[in-house]
């Protein structure tokens, strides 16, 4: 079966086409500047890359552009759009209404509409992307794969905030967690590498990128995660502050004369590595500045490593032990300094990494185990594959129809 995986943003539409018989990506691309003018960048295996400016007033036109690219004789890989057996959509937050992969229906879309209040920046584009695909491919089954679903196993004590219960009842304010498909993929791989089944395993997964989250996975199920009601909570990120004293928010608003409507943007776009280092939100730029002796860049790096270390330690306490730590995503997979800094002086937990292996991850075969000899806790670097999880869930659900 061919499965098209779609990730819709407010003005973009990322896509990958999977051949699920081989678990291979046979085409991928992105439609950009939707609602402005329109541009598509497309790549199909064994074919020349294709870039074109195409009017895309809506997500439906963007969907038509990607289908046309897949069918193009020179740049495409399909002869008929009905070769696409199903479409899988990445949904960032399904709230308490969508907690597992589900076929699209009007009731499901109504449930997704309920998420507008808790995730407006993501839900609105998701709905546009789904409706666009329904317009262009009306007979193709569509599946929503929910990013928050993997975290649904958290107990109340982990997901409930100490606010009046009535506010939870009214507004569903609770910890949802994010990057669920990534945490799920790498934790399943780690369980496979540990070689003893999910039961009894205690794993900390560190999804570290421009947005970062850390999860405690016990017996294959999440018991806690660092991101909360929104993706703002947790460790320091590219331009997000992460967890701070809530009283800082009204203090800054008053001192800097920032209205409530702009404060969310301030905490999401002007803080984090960018705000501390005053260099960049991109850790690669920050690390270059660290190597050049920039003290503020070094402080931003230290805050990041210290934050990761604290989560690993607290989650080991929550799980009453630790079998392995997993690093994934852009920073987790590609920045040995962060892996080393986060795991420094954690001998008390039995964590020791091999400096040479850590520095040469790209040269190591999978599973990429950077643990030192004698380390009681395994340390893995596992490339994430969220799109494959979405494609697999979509195929499984549609195949059962």
Secondary structure, 3 states (H helix, E strand, C coil): CEEEEEEECCCCEEEEEEECCCCEEEEEEEEECCCCCCEEEEEECCCCCEEECCCCCCHHHHHHHHHHHHHCCCCCCCCCHHHEEEEEEEECCCCCCCCCCEECCHHHHHHHHHHHCCCHHHHHHHHHHHHHHHHHCCCCEEEEEECCHHHHHCCHHHHCCCCCHHHHHHHCCCCCCCCHHHHHHHHHHHHHHHCCCCCCCEEEEEECCCCCEEEEEECCEEEEECCCCCCCCCCCCCCCCCCCCCHHHHHHHHHHCCCHHHHHHHHHHCCHHHHHHCCCCCHHHHHHHHHCCCHHHHHHHHHHHHHHHHHHHHHHHHHCCCCEEEEEHHHHHHCHHHHHHHCCCCHHHCCCECHHHHHCHHHCCCCEECECCCCCCEEEECCCCHHHHHHHHHHHHHHCC
